Amino acid sequence: MGAAAATVVMDAVNSAQHFVDVFIIVYSLLIFAYVIASWFRLPYSLNRVQRFLYDVCEPYLRLFRRLLPPLGPVDLSPMVAIGSLYLIRWLVNGVILDRL
């Protein structure tokens, strides 16, 4: 029973790590797409895509815009947000591995 339980726990840990990795990669790509889309005026047919990116990314980026001082036209919040995502990934994976 001990070996079977250990296998189940390791499988759950592996699944959790994979979920965190994929989530952070996808969310980082969405932030990157949001930044690129904000540079250009998209056609009306892509307005829904731009609105989706705004609705998904803006609440998270707003957290960092409150903390960072304004630097004129330069917005550093996407870089800090993506960096913090990868820091969270590193911490979560480290905590999960340390607990085993």
KEBAKOL-906398 format. One record per residue: residue in three letters; x, y, z of N, C-alpha, C in turn; residue number from 1; chain. Coordinates in steps of 0.2 Angstrom, whole numbers, plus 5000, padded with zeros to 4 digits. Layout:
<atoms>
<atom res="ALA" n_xx="X" n_yy="Y" n_zz="Z" ca_xx="X" ca_yy="Y" ca_zz="Z" c_xx="X" c_yy="Y" c_zz="Z" n="NUM" chain="A"/>
...
</atoms>
This chain:
<atoms>
<atom res="MET" n_xx="5004" n_yy="4994" n_zz="5000" ca_xx="5000" ca_yy="5000" ca_zz="5000" c_xx="5004" c_yy="5006" c_zz="5000" n="1" chain="A"/>
<atom res="GLY" n_xx="5010" n_yy="5006" n_zz="5003" ca_xx="5014" ca_yy="5012" ca_zz="5004" c_xx="5017" c_yy="5014" c_zz="4997" n="2" chain="A"/>
<atom res="ALA" n_xx="5019" n_yy="5009" n_zz="4993" ca_xx="5022" ca_yy="5011" ca_zz="4986" c_xx="5016" c_yy="5014" c_zz="4982" n="3" chain="A"/>
<atom res="ALA" n_xx="5010" n_yy="5011" n_zz="4982" ca_xx="5005" ca_yy="5013" ca_zz="4978" c_xx="5003" c_yy="5021" c_zz="4980" n="4" chain="A"/>
<atom res="ALA" n_xx="5003" n_yy="5022" n_zz="4986" ca_xx="5001" ca_yy="5029" ca_zz="4989" c_xx="5007" c_yy="5034" c_zz="4987" n="5" chain="A"/>
<atom res="ALA" n_xx="5013" n_yy="5032" n_zz="4987" ca_xx="5018" ca_yy="5036" ca_zz="4985" c_xx="5018" c_yy="5038" c_zz="4977" n="6" chain="A"/>
<atom res="THR" n_xx="5016" n_yy="5032" n_zz="4973" ca_xx="5015" ca_yy="5033" ca_zz="4966" c_xx="5009" c_yy="5038" c_zz="4965" n="7" chain="A"/>
<atom res="VAL" n_xx="5004" n_yy="5038" n_zz="4969" ca_xx="4998" ca_yy="5042" ca_zz="4968" c_xx="5000" c_yy="5049" c_zz="4970" n="8" chain="A"/>
<atom res="VAL" n_xx="5004" n_yy="5050" n_zz="4975" ca_xx="5006" ca_yy="5057" ca_zz="4977" c_xx="5011" c_yy="5060" c_zz="4972" n="9" chain="A"/>
<atom res="MET" n_xx="5016" n_yy="5056" n_zz="4970" ca_xx="5020" ca_yy="5059" ca_zz="4965" c_xx="5017" c_yy="5061" c_zz="4958" n="10" chain="A"/>
<atom res="ASP" n_xx="5012" n_yy="5057" n_zz="4956" ca_xx="5008" ca_yy="5058" ca_zz="4950" c_xx="5004" c_yy="5065" c_zz="4951" n="11" chain="A"/>
<atom res="ALA" n_xx="5001" n_yy="5066" n_zz="4957" ca_xx="4998" ca_yy="5072" ca_zz="4959" c_xx="5002" c_yy="5078" c_zz="4959" n="12" chain="A"/>
<atom res="VAL" n_xx="5008" n_yy="5077" n_zz="4962" ca_xx="5013" ca_yy="5082" ca_zz="4962" c_xx="5015" c_yy="5084" c_zz="4955" n="13" chain="A"/>
<atom res="ASN" n_xx="5017" n_yy="5079" n_zz="4951" ca_xx="5019" ca_yy="5080" ca_zz="4944" c_xx="5013" c_yy="5084" c_zz="4940" n="14" chain="A"/>
<atom res="SER" n_xx="5007" n_yy="5082" n_zz="4941" ca_xx="5001" ca_yy="5085" ca_zz="4938" c_xx="5001" c_yy="5093" c_zz="4940" n="15" chain="A"/>
<atom res="ALA" n_xx="5002" n_yy="5094" n_zz="4946" ca_xx="5001" ca_yy="5101" ca_zz="4949" c_xx="5007" c_yy="5105" c_zz="4946" n="16" chain="A"/>
<atom res="GLN" n_xx="5013" n_yy="5102" n_zz="4946" ca_xx="5019" ca_yy="5106" ca_zz="4943" c_xx="5017" c_yy="5107" c_zz="4935" n="17" chain="A"/>
<atom res="HIS" n_xx="5015" n_yy="5103" n_zz="4932" ca_xx="5013" ca_yy="5104" ca_zz="4925" c_xx="5008" c_yy="5109" c_zz="4924" n="18" chain="A"/>
<atom res="PHE" n_xx="5003" n_yy="5109" n_zz="4928" ca_xx="4997" ca_yy="5114" ca_zz="4928" c_xx="5000" c_yy="5121" c_zz="4929" n="19" chain="A"/>
<atom res="VAL" n_xx="5004" n_yy="5122" n_zz="4934" ca_xx="5007" ca_yy="5128" ca_zz="4935" c_xx="5011" c_yy="5130" c_zz="4930" n="20" chain="A"/>
<atom res="ASP" n_xx="5015" n_yy="5126" n_zz="4927" ca_xx="5020" ca_yy="5128" ca_zz="4921" c_xx="5016" c_yy="5130" c_zz="4915" n="21" chain="A"/>
<atom res="VAL" n_xx="5011" n_yy="5126" n_zz="4913" ca_xx="5007" ca_yy="5128" ca_zz="4907" c_xx="5003" c_yy="5134" c_zz="4909" n="22" chain="A"/>
<atom res="PHE" n_xx="5000" n_yy="5135" n_zz="4914" ca_xx="4996" ca_yy="5141" ca_zz="4916" c_xx="5000" c_yy="5147" c_zz="4915" n="23" chain="A"/>
<atom res="ILE" n_xx="5006" n_yy="5147" n_zz="4918" ca_xx="5011" ca_yy="5153" ca_zz="4918" c_xx="5013" c_yy="5154" c_zz="4911" n="24" chain="A"/>
<atom res="ILE" n_xx="5015" n_yy="5149" n_zz="4907" ca_xx="5017" ca_yy="5150" ca_zz="4900" c_xx="5011" c_yy="5154" c_zz="4896" n="25" chain="A"/>
<atom res="VAL" n_xx="5005" n_yy="5151" n_zz="4897" ca_xx="4999" ca_yy="5153" ca_zz="4893" c_xx="4998" c_yy="5160" c_zz="4895" n="26" chain="A"/>
<atom res="TYR" n_xx="4998" n_yy="5162" n_zz="4901" ca_xx="4996" ca_yy="5169" ca_zz="4904" c_xx="5001" c_yy="5174" c_zz="4902" n="27" chain="A"/>
<atom res="SER" n_xx="5008" n_yy="5172" n_zz="4902" ca_xx="5013" ca_yy="5176" ca_zz="4899" c_xx="5012" c_yy="5177" c_zz="4892" n="28" chain="A"/>
<atom res="LEU" n_xx="5010" n_yy="5172" n_zz="4888" ca_xx="5009" ca_yy="5174" ca_zz="4881" c_xx="5003" c_yy="5178" c_zz="4880" n="29" chain="A"/>
<atom res="LEU" n_xx="4998" n_yy="5178" n_zz="4884" ca_xx="4992" ca_yy="5182" ca_zz="4883" c_xx="4994" c_yy="5189" c_zz="4885" n="30" chain="A"/>
<atom res="ILE" n_xx="4998" n_yy="5190" n_zz="4890" ca_xx="5001" ca_yy="5197" ca_zz="4892" c_xx="5005" c_yy="5200" c_zz="4886" n="31" chain="A"/>
<atom res="PHE" n_xx="5009" n_yy="5196" n_zz="4883" ca_xx="5013" ca_yy="5198" ca_zz="4877" c_xx="5009" c_yy="5200" c_zz="4872" n="32" chain="A"/>
<atom res="ALA" n_xx="5003" n_yy="5196" n_zz="4870" ca_xx="4999" ca_yy="5197" ca_zz="4865" c_xx="4995" c_yy="5204" c_zz="4866" n="33" chain="A"/>
<atom res="TYR" n_xx="4993" n_yy="5205" n_zz="4873" ca_xx="4990" ca_yy="5211" ca_zz="4874" c_xx="4994" c_yy="5217" c_zz="4873" n="34" chain="A"/>
<atom res="VAL" n_xx="5000" n_yy="5217" n_zz="4875" ca_xx="5005" ca_yy="5222" ca_zz="4874" c_xx="5006" c_yy="5224" c_zz="4866" n="35" chain="A"/>
<atom res="ILE" n_xx="5007" n_yy="5218" n_zz="4862" ca_xx="5008" ca_yy="5219" ca_zz="4855" c_xx="5001" c_yy="5222" c_zz="4852" n="36" chain="A"/>
<atom res="ALA" n_xx="4995" n_yy="5220" n_zz="4854" ca_xx="4989" ca_yy="5222" ca_zz="4852" c_xx="4988" c_yy="5229" c_zz="4854" n="37" chain="A"/>
<atom res="SER" n_xx="4991" n_yy="5232" n_zz="4859" ca_xx="4989" ca_yy="5239" ca_zz="4861" c_xx="4994" c_yy="5243" c_zz="4857" n="38" chain="A"/>
<atom res="TRP" n_xx="4999" n_yy="5241" n_zz="4854" ca_xx="5003" ca_yy="5245" ca_zz="4850" c_xx="4999" c_yy="5247" c_zz="4843" n="39" chain="A"/>
<atom res="PHE" n_xx="4995" n_yy="5243" n_zz="4841" ca_xx="4992" ca_yy="5244" ca_zz="4834" c_xx="4984" c_yy="5245" c_zz="4835" n="40" chain="A"/>
<atom res="ARG" n_xx="4982" n_yy="5248" n_zz="4830" ca_xx="4974" ca_yy="5249" ca_zz="4829" c_xx="4972" c_yy="5243" c_zz="4825" n="41" chain="A"/>
<atom res="LEU" n_xx="4969" n_yy="5238" n_zz="4828" ca_xx="4966" ca_yy="5232" ca_zz="4825" c_xx="4960" c_yy="5234" c_zz="4821" n="42" chain="A"/>
<atom res="PRO" n_xx="4959" n_yy="5230" n_zz="4816" ca_xx="4952" ca_yy="5230" ca_zz="4812" c_xx="4946" c_yy="5229" c_zz="4817" n="43" chain="A"/>
<atom res="TYR" n_xx="4941" n_yy="5231" n_zz="4815" ca_xx="4935" ca_yy="5230" ca_zz="4819" c_xx="4933" c_yy="5223" c_zz="4820" n="44" chain="A"/>
<atom res="SER" n_xx="4935" n_yy="5219" n_zz="4815" ca_xx="4933" ca_yy="5211" ca_zz="4816" c_xx="4937" c_yy="5208" c_zz="4822" n="45" chain="A"/>
<atom res="LEU" n_xx="4943" n_yy="5211" n_zz="4824" ca_xx="4947" ca_yy="5209" ca_zz="4829" c_xx="4946" c_yy="5212" c_zz="4836" n="46" chain="A"/>
<atom res="ASN" n_xx="4941" n_yy="5216" n_zz="4836" ca_xx="4939" ca_yy="5220" ca_zz="4842" c_xx="4938" c_yy="5215" c_zz="4848" n="47" chain="A"/>
<atom res="ARG" n_xx="4935" n_yy="5210" n_zz="4846" ca_xx="4933" ca_yy="5205" ca_zz="4852" c_xx="4939" c_yy="5202" c_zz="4855" n="48" chain="A"/>
<atom res="VAL" n_xx="4944" n_yy="5201" n_zz="4850" ca_xx="4950" ca_yy="5198" ca_zz="4853" c_xx="4954" c_yy="5203" c_zz="4857" n="49" chain="A"/>
<atom res="GLN" n_xx="4954" n_yy="5209" n_zz="4855" ca_xx="4957" ca_yy="5214" ca_zz="4859" c_xx="4954" c_yy="5215" c_zz="4866" n="50" chain="A"/>
<atom res="ARG" n_xx="4947" n_yy="5215" n_zz="4866" ca_xx="4943" ca_yy="5216" ca_zz="4872" c_xx="4944" c_yy="5210" c_zz="4876" n="51" chain="A"/>
<atom res="PHE" n_xx="4945" n_yy="5204" n_zz="4874" ca_xx="4946" ca_yy="5198" ca_zz="4878" c_xx="4953" c_yy="5199" c_zz="4881" n="52" chain="A"/>
<atom res="LEU" n_xx="4958" n_yy="5201" n_zz="4877" ca_xx="4965" ca_yy="5202" ca_zz="4880" c_xx="4965" c_yy="5207" c_zz="4886" n="53" chain="A"/>
<atom res="TYR" n_xx="4961" n_yy="5212" n_zz="4885" ca_xx="4960" ca_yy="5217" ca_zz="4890" c_xx="4957" c_yy="5215" c_zz="4896" n="54" chain="A"/>
<atom res="ASP" n_xx="4951" n_yy="5211" n_zz="4895" ca_xx="4948" ca_yy="5208" ca_zz="4901" c_xx="4952" c_yy="5203" c_zz="4905" n="55" chain="A"/>
<atom res="VAL" n_xx="4956" n_yy="5200" n_zz="4902" ca_xx="4960" ca_yy="5194" ca_zz="4905" c_xx="4966" c_yy="5197" c_zz="4908" n="56" chain="A"/>
<atom res="CYS" n_xx="4970" n_yy="5202" n_zz="4905" ca_xx="4976" ca_yy="5204" ca_zz="4907" c_xx="4976" c_yy="5210" c_zz="4911" n="57" chain="A"/>
<atom res="GLU" n_xx="4972" n_yy="5215" n_zz="4910" ca_xx="4972" ca_yy="5221" ca_zz="4913" c_xx="4971" c_yy="5221" c_zz="4921" n="58" chain="A"/>
<atom res="PRO" n_xx="4967" n_yy="5217" n_zz="4924" ca_xx="4966" ca_yy="5216" ca_zz="4931" c_xx="4973" c_yy="5215" c_zz="4934" n="59" chain="A"/>
<atom res="TYR" n_xx="4977" n_yy="5210" n_zz="4932" ca_xx="4983" ca_yy="5208" ca_zz="4934" c_xx="4988" c_yy="5213" c_zz="4933" n="60" chain="A"/>
<atom res="LEU" n_xx="4988" n_yy="5217" n_zz="4927" ca_xx="4993" ca_yy="5222" ca_zz="4926" c_xx="4992" c_yy="5228" c_zz="4930" n="61" chain="A"/>
<atom res="ARG" n_xx="4986" n_yy="5229" n_zz="4932" ca_xx="4984" ca_yy="5235" ca_zz="4936" c_xx="4987" c_yy="5235" c_zz="4943" n="62" chain="A"/>
<atom res="LEU" n_xx="4988" n_yy="5229" n_zz="4946" ca_xx="4991" ca_yy="5228" ca_zz="4952" c_xx="4998" c_yy="5231" c_zz="4952" n="63" chain="A"/>
<atom res="PHE" n_xx="5002" n_yy="5230" n_zz="4947" ca_xx="5009" ca_yy="5232" ca_zz="4946" c_xx="5009" c_yy="5240" c_zz="4944" n="64" chain="A"/>
<atom res="ARG" n_xx="5004" n_yy="5242" n_zz="4940" ca_xx="5004" ca_yy="5249" ca_zz="4939" c_xx="5003" c_yy="5253" c_zz="4945" n="65" chain="A"/>
<atom res="ARG" n_xx="4999" n_yy="5251" n_zz="4950" ca_xx="4998" ca_yy="5254" ca_zz="4956" c_xx="5005" c_yy="5255" c_zz="4960" n="66" chain="A"/>
<atom res="LEU" n_xx="5009" n_yy="5250" n_zz="4959" ca_xx="5016" ca_yy="5250" ca_zz="4963" c_xx="5021" c_yy="5253" c_zz="4960" n="67" chain="A"/>
<atom res="LEU" n_xx="5021" n_yy="5253" n_zz="4953" ca_xx="5027" ca_yy="5256" ca_zz="4949" c_xx="5026" c_yy="5263" c_zz="4948" n="68" chain="A"/>
<atom res="PRO" n_xx="5031" n_yy="5268" n_zz="4948" ca_xx="5030" ca_yy="5275" ca_zz="4947" c_xx="5029" c_yy="5276" c_zz="4939" n="69" chain="A"/>
<atom res="PRO" n_xx="5025" n_yy="5280" n_zz="4937" ca_xx="5025" ca_yy="5282" ca_zz="4930" c_xx="5031" c_yy="5284" c_zz="4927" n="70" chain="A"/>
<atom res="LEU" n_xx="5033" n_yy="5281" n_zz="4921" ca_xx="5039" ca_yy="5283" ca_zz="4918" c_xx="5038" c_yy="5287" c_zz="4911" n="71" chain="A"/>
<atom res="GLY" n_xx="5033" n_yy="5291" n_zz="4911" ca_xx="5031" ca_yy="5294" ca_zz="4904" c_xx="5027" c_yy="5289" c_zz="4900" n="72" chain="A"/>
<atom res="PRO" n_xx="5029" n_yy="5288" n_zz="4894" ca_xx="5025" ca_yy="5284" ca_zz="4889" c_xx="5027" c_yy="5276" c_zz="4890" n="73" chain="A"/>
<atom res="VAL" n_xx="5032" n_yy="5275" n_zz="4894" ca_xx="5035" ca_yy="5268" ca_zz="4895" c_xx="5031" c_yy="5265" c_zz="4901" n="74" chain="A"/>
<atom res="ASP" n_xx="5028" n_yy="5259" n_zz="4900" ca_xx="5025" ca_yy="5255" ca_zz="4905" c_xx="5029" c_yy="5249" c_zz="4906" n="75" chain="A"/>
<atom res="LEU" n_xx="5031" n_yy="5248" n_zz="4912" ca_xx="5035" ca_yy="5242" ca_zz="4914" c_xx="5031" c_yy="5237" c_zz="4917" n="76" chain="A"/>
<atom res="SER" n_xx="5025" n_yy="5238" n_zz="4918" ca_xx="5021" ca_yy="5233" ca_zz="4922" c_xx="5020" c_yy="5227" c_zz="4919" n="77" chain="A"/>
<atom res="PRO" n_xx="5020" n_yy="5226" n_zz="4912" ca_xx="5020" ca_yy="5219" ca_zz="4909" c_xx="5026" c_yy="5215" c_zz="4910" n="78" chain="A"/>
<atom res="MET" n_xx="5032" n_yy="5219" n_zz="4910" ca_xx="5038" ca_yy="5215" ca_zz="4912" c_xx="5039" c_yy="5213" c_zz="4919" n="79" chain="A"/>
<atom res="VAL" n_xx="5037" n_yy="5217" n_zz="4923" ca_xx="5037" ca_yy="5215" ca_zz="4931" c_xx="5032" c_yy="5210" c_zz="4932" n="80" chain="A"/>
<atom res="ALA" n_xx="5026" n_yy="5210" n_zz="4929" ca_xx="5021" ca_yy="5205" ca_zz="4930" c_xx="5023" c_yy="5198" c_zz="4927" n="81" chain="A"/>
<atom res="ILE" n_xx="5026" n_yy="5198" n_zz="4921" ca_xx="5028" ca_yy="5192" ca_zz="4919" c_xx="5034" c_yy="5189" c_zz="4923" n="82" chain="A"/>
<atom res="GLY" n_xx="5039" n_yy="5194" n_zz="4925" ca_xx="5044" ca_yy="5191" ca_zz="4930" c_xx="5041" c_yy="5189" c_zz="4936" n="83" chain="A"/>
<atom res="SER" n_xx="5036" n_yy="5192" n_zz="4939" ca_xx="5033" ca_yy="5189" ca_zz="4945" c_xx="5030" c_yy="5182" c_zz="4944" n="84" chain="A"/>
<atom res="LEU" n_xx="5027" n_yy="5181" n_zz="4938" ca_xx="5024" ca_yy="5175" ca_zz="4937" c_xx="5029" c_yy="5169" c_zz="4937" n="85" chain="A"/>
<atom res="TYR" n_xx="5035" n_yy="5171" n_zz="4934" ca_xx="5040" ca_yy="5166" ca_zz="4934" c_xx="5043" c_yy="5165" c_zz="4941" n="86" chain="A"/>
<atom res="LEU" n_xx="5043" n_yy="5170" n_zz="4945" ca_xx="5045" ca_yy="5169" ca_zz="4952" c_xx="5041" c_yy="5165" c_zz="4956" n="87" chain="A"/>
<atom res="ILE" n_xx="5034" n_yy="5166" n_zz="4955" ca_xx="5029" ca_yy="5162" ca_zz="4958" c_xx="5030" c_yy="5155" c_zz="4956" n="88" chain="A"/>
<atom res="ARG" n_xx="5031" n_yy="5154" n_zz="4949" ca_xx="5032" ca_yy="5147" ca_zz="4947" c_xx="5038" c_yy="5144" c_zz="4950" n="89" chain="A"/>
<atom res="TRP" n_xx="5044" n_yy="5147" n_zz="4951" ca_xx="5050" ca_yy="5145" ca_zz="4954" c_xx="5048" c_yy="5143" c_zz="4961" n="90" chain="A"/>
<atom res="LEU" n_xx="5045" n_yy="5147" n_zz="4965" ca_xx="5043" ca_yy="5146" ca_zz="4972" c_xx="5038" c_yy="5140" c_zz="4973" n="91" chain="A"/>
<atom res="VAL" n_xx="5033" n_yy="5140" n_zz="4969" ca_xx="5028" ca_yy="5134" ca_zz="4969" c_xx="5032" c_yy="5128" c_zz="4968" n="92" chain="A"/>
<atom res="ASN" n_xx="5035" n_yy="5127" n_zz="4962" ca_xx="5039" ca_yy="5121" ca_zz="4961" c_xx="5044" c_yy="5119" c_zz="4966" n="93" chain="A"/>
<atom res="GLY" n_xx="5047" n_yy="5124" n_zz="4969" ca_xx="5052" ca_yy="5123" ca_zz="4974" c_xx="5049" c_yy="5120" c_zz="4981" n="94" chain="A"/>
<atom res="VAL" n_xx="5043" n_yy="5123" n_zz="4982" ca_xx="5039" ca_yy="5121" ca_zz="4988" c_xx="5036" c_yy="5114" c_zz="4987" n="95" chain="A"/>
<atom res="ILE" n_xx="5034" n_yy="5113" n_zz="4982" ca_xx="5031" ca_yy="5106" ca_zz="4980" c_xx="5037" c_yy="5101" c_zz="4981" n="96" chain="A"/>
<atom res="LEU" n_xx="5042" n_yy="5102" n_zz="4978" ca_xx="5048" ca_yy="5098" ca_zz="4978" c_xx="5051" c_yy="5097" c_zz="4985" n="97" chain="A"/>
<atom res="ASP" n_xx="5051" n_yy="5102" n_zz="4989" ca_xx="5054" ca_yy="5102" ca_zz="4995" c_xx="5050" c_yy="5098" c_zz="5000" n="98" chain="A"/>
<atom res="ARG" n_xx="5043" n_yy="5098" n_zz="4999" ca_xx="5038" ca_yy="5094" ca_zz="5003" c_xx="5039" c_yy="5087" c_zz="5003" n="99" chain="A"/>
<atom res="LEU" n_xx="5042" n_yy="5084" n_zz="4997" ca_xx="5042" ca_yy="5077" ca_zz="4996" c_xx="5049" c_yy="5074" c_zz="4999" n="100" chain="A"/>
</atoms>
